[in-house]
């Protein structure tokens, strides 16, 4: 995948874009920038691998339903000054694709926060929007369903792909495509990290 092309097109679409060589470099920079802010987290293996919750907890009030009482953490994260999440895919043409089951993660990226950060490893880059949607449906969603021990065809079958199932345990119920920063968010920042992170 072409990182330079992705940066150029994401910037042309109006996103603020930052590139880091390592996850640690990104975590250090984000920690310095957000010191003193309230920060909400969306469900993200990338953020967990980066240990961002623990890093930001030193100088921030942070809310994450993976680490705290879920109902209260979800509510607090929704009204935080800053929201951090990842993406299921980012296209080199400049779009961000996410699939969600509960809706908290995508909802917070659409309206409200002073800043939204999409923190993304280069393994999630796809050449086109169509390829990014395919990746979100056929790679990220099945891997997340397996992680959550869901009894869905994508998690249980040998062939990893979306079966467009109607299982009550289905985790892919809504898809967002950010074609540019939302007007209801102060600033939308895409952090690209030259490492493989998350699904």
N, C-alpha and C positions, 0 to 999 in steps of 0.2 A: 504494500500500500504506500501511497505517496503522501507523506506528512506535510510537505510544503504546499501541495495542492489543497489539502484539507484546511490548513491554516489560512491560505489565501481566500478560499471560498467561504469559510465560516466568518472571517472578518468582513468580507463583502456583504454577507447577509446581516451584518450588524452586531454579531457576537464579539465580546472581548475574548481574546484567545491568549493563553499562556502555555508555553511548552517547557517541560522539565525533563532532564535526563533520567532521574530516578524518582521513585515514589517518596523517598526520604526527603529529597530536595523540595518536592511539591508540598509535603506535609509541613516542613519548616517554614516555607514561604506563606502558606495559608495560615499557619498558627500566628505568625507575626502580624499579618494583615488583619486578622479577625479578633485580636486581643481585646477583651472587654465586651464583646458582643454576645447576644443570646443566639444560639445556633441549633437548628433542627436538622435531624438526619433522616433521610429516607433509607429504606432497606437496601443494602448494597454490600456485596462481598468485597468490592474494591475498597470501600471505606474501612471495612473490617481488616482487610489485609494490610492497609496502611496504618492501622492503629490510630486513626484520626480522632476517635472519640476520646481515647486516653490522653492524646496530645493536647487537644483543645480544652479538655476538662481542667487543665492546670490554670488557665487564665480566662475561662469563659463559663457561662452557664449553658450546658448542652443537654439536649433531649433526644433520646433514641429509644424506640420501643423494643429494640433488640437487647438493650442493656438495662432498661428500667421498666417499671410497671407499665405495660403496654398502653392501656386506655389513657392514662394521664400523660404519658410521654407523647403519644400521638397528638393529643389536644395542645400540649405546650409547643410541640414542634411546628404545628400549623401557624402559630402566631409569633414565631421567633423572627428576629431581625434578618437572619441569614439562613438559607436552606442549602444543605449539601446532599447531593445524590450522584449517581453515575448515569450511564446510558446503556441501553442494550445494544445500540449501534450508533455510529456517526458516519455519515457519508462523506466521501471526498468532495462531493458537490455542495456540501455545507448544511446538511440537515441533521437533526438529532432525533432518534427514534427510541421510544420507551413503551413497554407493555406493562400493565399493572393489573392486579386483581382487586385490591381493596380500594385503591384510588388515592390514598394519602400522598404517595410519592409523586404522581403526575400532577395532582391538584396543586401542590405547593410550588411547582415550577411554572404554573400558569398565572398566578395572581397572588400578590400580597407582600412577599419579602422585599427588603431593601436590596438584597443580592441573592442570586441563585447561582450555585456552582455545579456544573456537570464535570465530574472528575473521571477521566477516561484513559484506560490503557490502550496502547496502539493495536492490541489484538481485536479491538472492537471497530476498527476502521473498515469501511466497505467502499467499493469504488463508486457506487451509485445509490440513489435513494431506494430503488427497487431491491438492490442487494442488501442494503441496511435493514429494510423491512424483513427480507428473507432471513437475515441473521438473527434478528430479534425473535422471530417466530420459531425458527428451526434449530437454533443453537442456544441462545440465552434462556428462552422460556423452558425448554425441556431440562436443561441443567438445573435451573432453579426449582422446577417441580421435583426433580430427583433429590435435591438438597433438602427440600421440605417434606420428603417422604409422602408425596401425594400419589394417590392411586388413579393416575391418569394414563392414557395410552402413551403419551410422550415419555413419561417417567418409567413405565413398565416394559415397553417394547424394546427389542434389540435395536431396531432402526430408530435413531434419534431424529425426530422431525415432529412438526405440528400435525396432529390428526384432526384438527378443528372439532374436538370432542365437545360433548355437552355434559361432561362429568360435573357433579356438584363440587368436586375438588379442583376444578379448572382454575388456574391462576392467571390466565391471560384473558381478561374481560374488557380491557380498554387499551387503546393504542393512541399515543400522542406523537405528532411529528412537529417539532419546532423548526419552522422555516426561517425564523428570525426571533429576536428577543420579544417577549410579550410586553405590551404597553403597561400592564398592571404590575410589572416587576421593575425595581429600580435599575438593576444592572444584571445581565446574564453573562456569566463567565464560563468559558470552556477551558478546562485544564487538561492538556494532553501530556501523557507521561510515556516516555520511550521504554516501557516495560509491559509485560503481559500481566494484566490485573483483572480479576473478576471473571464473569462469564460473558 
